[in-house]
């Protein structure tokens, strides 16, 4: 039985301990990151920064796909090669963020629903022509005293499913991202409960919208204590609860799970991923990998500081983080490896 091209794409992204570099920050988000290093956000500075990331030698050993922003997919490397083509030549699959952001959900105070379904089929067709192989859509679920509401979960599950169906009709592999935010003072038990309910709703909506699970990936958040919770769960507990939720909710047909870092520190995101793979190696239906933005880019961004003269040290910082997360996918990460890299 031959493998469908979309399933082959989904599997290639997470093959051999590889993961995803999320470089799809909106113009507003990248401006905030740049201001932290005193760099002005212009079309050229954004292009130069992404060019530095994507031309890192050896990146394809650890990174199977890169998620791009609309502007970035239209930009070119310093040598004139479009970024999508540049990545493909280096053995990395180019993807595209297609949602237009989380907006206030009517009659649900403090809750959001992600928009971007209008003209999505037309945009997907254009992105496919530009070389994109997969897409991403992020839904955000907030935990609060009266949140999330069933309205919020249903609205976001439906939007994610509609997006996924439209992508598959165009030939793009959809990454389904229901992020349960870590903002708040909720316990890890509450996070587990909300996460399980959210994923159940998402997979029901995917089924109702005829989405082929073999041609998709899931980008979930980890089950963690709220950022302001006085009691922070340890690494092993996060691993155990996260895997329990996934086992209860994610069908075995899904080719891979790529976690978001969701505001965790670089090293903690790696530790959590490693604990899951170390503890449950060989027991799970899907590979557990990563789709990190800040947790991969932050050290590189700090080293770069907007100067081409710093490109080599910034690329070394990116390659190191990608390598650490690659090891975490195999359950082989150790904190001592961070110290060795600092000493080198």
C-alpha positions as CSV (number, residue, x, y, z in Angstrom):
1,X,0.0,0.0,0.0
2,X,1.6,3.3,-1.1
3,X,1.8,6.2,1.4
4,X,-0.2,9.3,0.5
5,X,2.0,12.3,-0.2
6,X,0.4,14.2,2.7
7,X,1.0,11.3,5.1
8,X,4.6,11.1,3.8
9,X,5.0,14.9,4.5
10,X,3.6,14.6,8.1
11,X,5.9,11.6,8.8
12,X,9.0,13.3,7.3
13,X,8.6,16.3,9.6
14,X,9.0,14.1,12.7
15,X,11.3,11.4,11.3
16,X,14.4,10.3,13.3
17,X,14.0,12.7,16.2
18,X,13.4,15.7,14.1
19,X,11.0,18.6,15.0
20,X,9.8,22.0,13.8
21,X,11.3,25.4,14.1
22,X,8.4,27.9,14.5
23,X,9.5,31.1,12.7
24,X,6.0,32.3,12.0
25,X,5.9,35.2,14.5
26,X,3.5,37.9,13.2
27,X,5.0,41.4,12.5
28,X,3.8,42.6,15.9
29,X,5.3,39.7,17.8
30,X,8.7,39.9,16.1
31,X,8.8,43.6,16.7
32,X,8.5,42.9,20.5
33,X,11.3,40.3,20.3
34,X,13.5,42.7,18.4
35,X,12.8,45.6,20.7
36,X,14.2,43.4,23.6
37,X,17.6,43.4,21.8
38,X,17.3,47.0,20.6
39,X,16.8,46.2,17.0
40,X,14.3,48.0,14.8
41,X,11.8,45.7,13.1
42,X,11.8,46.5,9.4
43,X,11.1,44.2,6.5
44,X,14.8,44.0,5.8
45,X,15.8,43.3,9.5
46,X,13.2,40.5,9.7
47,X,14.4,39.1,6.4
48,X,18.1,39.2,7.5
49,X,17.2,37.5,10.9
50,X,15.2,34.7,9.2
51,X,18.0,34.3,6.6
52,X,20.5,33.8,9.4
53,X,18.3,31.1,11.0
54,X,17.5,29.2,7.8
55,X,21.1,29.1,6.5
56,X,22.5,27.4,9.7
57,X,24.7,24.5,8.5
58,X,23.5,21.1,9.8
59,X,20.1,22.4,10.8
60,X,18.3,19.7,8.8
61,X,19.8,16.9,11.0
62,X,17.4,18.1,13.8
63,X,14.7,20.1,12.1
64,X,12.3,18.5,9.7
65,X,10.1,21.6,9.0
66,X,10.0,25.4,9.5
67,X,6.7,27.3,9.9
68,X,6.9,30.7,8.1
69,X,4.8,33.8,8.2
70,X,3.2,35.1,5.0
71,X,5.8,37.9,4.7
72,X,8.7,35.4,5.2
73,X,7.4,32.9,2.6
74,X,7.5,35.8,0.0
75,X,11.0,36.9,1.0
76,X,14.4,35.7,-0.3
77,X,17.7,34.8,1.0
78,X,20.7,37.1,0.5
79,X,21.6,35.1,-2.7
80,X,18.1,35.6,-4.2
81,X,16.7,32.2,-3.4
82,X,13.1,32.3,-2.1
83,X,13.0,31.1,1.5
84,X,10.7,28.2,0.7
85,X,13.0,26.9,-2.0
86,X,16.1,27.5,0.2
87,X,14.7,25.3,3.0
88,X,13.5,22.6,0.6
89,X,17.0,22.5,-1.0
90,X,18.4,21.9,2.5
91,X,16.1,19.0,3.2
92,X,13.7,21.0,5.4
93,X,10.0,21.2,4.6
94,X,8.5,24.7,4.4
95,X,5.2,25.4,6.2
96,X,2.9,28.4,6.6
97,X,0.9,30.0,9.4
98,X,-2.6,30.6,7.9
99,X,-4.7,31.9,10.8
100,X,-5.2,35.7,11.3
101,X,-5.0,35.6,15.1
102,X,-7.2,35.1,18.1
103,X,-10.0,37.6,18.5
104,X,-12.5,38.3,21.3
105,X,-15.2,35.7,21.3
106,X,-18.6,37.5,21.4
107,X,-20.6,37.1,24.7
108,X,-17.6,35.2,26.3
109,X,-15.7,37.7,28.3
110,X,-11.9,37.2,28.3
111,X,-12.1,34.3,25.8
112,X,-10.8,34.2,22.2
113,X,-11.6,32.5,18.9
114,X,-9.1,32.2,16.1
115,X,-10.1,33.8,12.8
116,X,-8.9,33.4,9.2
117,X,-11.3,31.0,7.5
118,X,-12.4,33.7,5.0
119,X,-10.6,33.1,1.7
120,X,-8.5,30.3,3.3
121,X,-9.0,28.0,0.3
122,X,-7.7,30.6,-2.1
123,X,-4.7,31.4,0.2
124,X,-3.9,27.8,0.6
125,X,-3.8,27.3,-3.2
126,X,-1.4,30.2,-3.5
127,X,0.8,28.9,-0.7
128,X,1.0,25.5,-2.3
129,X,2.2,27.2,-5.6
130,X,4.9,28.9,-3.5
131,X,6.2,25.6,-2.2
132,X,4.5,25.2,1.2
133,X,3.9,21.6,2.3
134,X,2.1,22.1,5.6
135,X,0.1,24.7,7.5
136,X,-0.5,25.8,11.1
137,X,-3.5,27.3,12.9
138,X,-3.4,28.2,16.6
139,X,-6.4,28.2,18.9
140,X,-6.0,29.6,22.5
141,X,-8.0,28.2,25.5
142,X,-7.8,30.3,28.7
143,X,-8.2,28.7,32.1
144,X,-10.0,31.0,34.6
145,X,-12.7,30.9,37.3
146,X,-15.5,30.5,34.7
147,X,-13.3,29.6,31.8
148,X,-13.0,27.9,29.4
149,X,-16.7,28.0,28.5
150,X,-18.1,25.2,26.4
151,X,-18.9,27.9,23.9
152,X,-15.2,28.8,23.6
153,X,-14.1,25.1,23.2
154,X,-16.7,24.4,20.6
155,X,-16.0,27.5,18.6
156,X,-12.3,26.8,18.5
157,X,-12.6,23.1,17.8
158,X,-14.9,23.9,14.9
159,X,-12.6,26.5,13.5
160,X,-9.6,24.1,13.8
161,X,-11.5,21.4,12.0
162,X,-12.7,23.7,9.2
163,X,-9.2,24.9,8.7
164,X,-7.8,21.4,8.6
165,X,-10.3,20.3,6.0
166,X,-9.6,23.3,3.8
167,X,-5.9,22.6,4.0
168,X,-6.2,19.0,3.1
169,X,-8.4,19.8,0.2
170,X,-5.6,22.0,-1.1
171,X,-2.9,19.4,-0.4
172,X,-1.4,21.0,2.7
173,X,-0.8,19.0,5.9
174,X,-2.6,20.8,8.7
175,X,-1.0,21.2,12.1
176,X,-3.8,21.4,14.6
177,X,-2.8,23.6,17.5
178,X,-5.2,23.8,20.5
179,X,-3.1,25.7,23.1
180,X,-4.3,25.6,26.6
181,X,-2.6,28.7,28.0
182,X,-0.4,28.5,31.1
183,X,-1.4,32.0,32.2
184,X,-3.2,31.9,35.5
185,X,-2.9,30.4,39.0
186,X,-4.7,27.1,38.3
187,X,-3.3,23.8,39.5
188,X,-1.9,21.1,37.2
189,X,-5.0,19.0,38.0
190,X,-7.2,21.7,36.5
191,X,-5.0,22.0,33.5
192,X,-5.2,18.3,32.9
193,X,-9.0,18.4,33.1
194,X,-9.3,21.3,30.6
195,X,-6.7,19.9,28.2
196,X,-8.5,16.5,28.1
197,X,-11.9,18.1,27.4
198,X,-10.4,20.4,24.7
199,X,-8.7,17.6,22.8
200,X,-11.8,15.4,22.9
201,X,-13.8,18.3,21.4
202,X,-11.1,18.9,18.7
203,X,-11.0,15.3,17.5
204,X,-14.8,15.1,17.4
205,X,-14.9,18.2,15.3
206,X,-12.1,16.8,13.0
207,X,-14.2,13.7,12.5
208,X,-17.3,15.6,11.7
209,X,-15.4,17.7,9.2
210,X,-14.0,14.6,7.4
211,X,-10.4,15.4,8.2
212,X,-8.0,12.5,7.4
213,X,-6.0,12.1,10.6
214,X,-3.1,10.3,8.8
215,X,-2.6,13.6,6.9
216,X,-2.3,15.8,10.0
217,X,-0.1,16.6,13.0
218,X,-1.2,17.7,16.5
219,X,0.6,20.6,18.2
220,X,-0.5,20.5,21.8
221,X,0.5,22.3,25.0
222,X,1.9,20.3,27.8
223,X,-0.1,19.7,31.0
224,X,1.6,22.1,33.4
225,X,0.7,24.2,36.5
226,X,-0.5,27.7,35.9
227,X,2.3,30.2,35.7
228,X,1.1,31.9,39.0
229,X,0.2,28.7,40.8
230,X,2.1,28.6,44.2
231,X,2.8,24.9,43.7
232,X,4.7,24.1,40.4
233,X,4.6,20.5,39.3
234,X,7.9,18.8,38.7
235,X,9.2,17.5,35.3
236,X,8.1,13.9,35.9
237,X,4.6,14.8,36.9
238,X,4.2,17.1,33.8
239,X,5.4,14.1,31.6
240,X,3.0,11.7,33.3
241,X,-0.1,13.9,33.1
242,X,0.6,15.1,29.6
243,X,1.0,11.5,28.2
244,X,-2.1,10.4,30.0
245,X,-4.2,13.1,28.3
246,X,-2.7,12.3,24.9
247,X,-3.4,8.5,25.3
248,X,-7.0,9.3,26.3
249,X,-7.7,11.7,23.4
250,X,-5.4,11.4,20.4
251,X,-6.2,8.6,17.9
252,X,-3.3,6.3,16.9
253,X,-3.8,7.3,13.3
254,X,-2.1,10.7,13.9
255,X,1.5,10.5,12.5
256,X,3.1,12.7,15.1
257,X,2.7,15.1,18.0
258,X,4.8,18.3,18.1
259,X,4.6,20.1,21.4
260,X,4.6,23.9,21.6
261,X,6.8,25.5,24.3
262,X,4.1,27.9,25.4
263,X,6.2,30.3,27.5
264,X,8.4,27.7,29.1
265,X,12.1,28.4,29.4
266,X,14.4,26.9,26.7
267,X,15.8,24.2,28.9
268,X,12.5,23.3,30.8
269,X,10.7,22.7,27.5
270,X,13.5,20.3,26.5
271,X,13.5,18.6,29.9
272,X,9.7,18.0,29.7
273,X,10.0,16.5,26.2
274,X,12.9,14.3,27.2
275,X,11.1,13.0,30.3
276,X,8.1,11.9,28.2
277,X,10.3,10.1,25.6
278,X,12.6,8.6,28.2
279,X,9.7,7.2,30.4
280,X,7.4,6.0,27.6
281,X,9.9,5.0,24.9
282,X,8.3,2.4,22.6
283,X,4.9,2.5,24.4
284,X,3.2,5.3,22.4
285,X,1.3,5.2,19.1
286,X,3.0,8.4,17.9
287,X,6.5,10.1,18.1
288,X,6.6,13.0,20.6
289,X,8.5,15.8,19.1
290,X,8.7,19.6,19.2
291,X,7.5,22.7,17.4
292,X,9.2,25.4,19.3
293,X,9.5,29.1,18.6
294,X,11.0,31.1,21.4
295,X,12.5,28.0,23.1
296,X,14.6,27.4,19.9
297,X,15.2,31.0,18.8
298,X,15.8,33.0,22.0
299,X,19.5,32.2,22.5
300,X,20.2,32.8,18.8
301,X,18.3,36.1,18.9
302,X,20.3,37.3,21.9
303,X,23.6,36.3,20.2
304,X,22.6,37.9,16.8
305,X,21.8,41.4,18.2
306,X,20.9,42.6,14.6
307,X,24.4,42.3,13.3
308,X,25.7,40.1,10.5
309,X,29.0,39.9,12.3
310,X,27.3,37.8,15.0
311,X,25.7,35.4,12.6
312,X,28.1,32.5,13.3
313,X,27.6,32.6,17.1
314,X,23.8,33.0,16.6
315,X,23.7,30.0,14.3
316,X,25.7,28.0,16.8
317,X,23.2,28.9,19.5
318,X,20.3,27.8,17.3
319,X,22.0,24.5,16.3
320,X,22.7,23.7,20.0
321,X,19.1,24.1,21.0
322,X,17.9,22.1,18.0
323,X,20.4,19.4,18.9
324,X,19.3,19.3,22.6
325,X,15.6,18.9,21.5
326,X,16.6,16.3,19.0
327,X,18.2,14.3,21.9
328,X,15.0,14.9,23.9
329,X,12.9,13.3,21.2
330,X,15.1,10.2,21.7
331,X,15.0,10.4,25.5
332,X,18.8,11.1,25.5
333,X,19.0,14.7,26.8
334,X,21.0,15.5,29.9
335,X,21.3,18.8,31.6
336,X,25.1,18.4,31.7
337,X,25.2,18.8,27.9
338,X,24.0,22.4,28.4
339,X,27.0,23.1,30.7
340,X,29.4,21.5,28.3
341,X,28.2,23.7,25.5
342,X,28.6,26.8,27.6
343,X,32.2,25.8,28.5
344,X,33.0,25.1,24.8
